C-alpha cells in the first residue's frame, strides 16, 4: 500500500495522490510512504534557498529519505519504506502539477535527469501518457 501524507488543497491533493499511486503501481512499488506539500512561491523560495542555495521559487523539489535501493529488500513486517518528500509550487510550474508530482517521485527513486541520458524524462513522459490513457477510459 502506498501511504501519502498530503498538505494541499483537498481537490488538488486528490488529483496528486491519484497520479502518485498510479505511478507507484506502474513502477511495481508495492508499499511505501511519502510526503507531498503544495506551497506558494515565497515558501518555495525559502526552501530552495536553504537546500540548494538558490533563493528563488522552483516548480518541484524532492527530498529522499530511505533510498530506492531499500524498497526491494525492505522487511514485510516493519513499517513501509519512507521514500521522502515532494514539494510543488504551482505558481512556478510550467508543466501540469500531476507531471511535477511524478517528476518528484522519480527523483525520490534515484532518477536524475541532470546526469542521465534522458531516461528519467522518457519514463516520466511514458508514465504520464499511460495515466492519460487510463483517465480517458
Secondary structure, 3 states (H helix, E strand, C coil): CEEEEEECCHHHHHHHHHHHHHHHHHCCCCCEEEEEEECCHHHHHHHHHHHHCCCCCCCEEEEECCCHHHCCCCCCCCCCCEEEEEEECHHHCCCCHHHHHHHHHHHHCCCCCCCCCCHHHHHHHHHHHHHHHHHHC
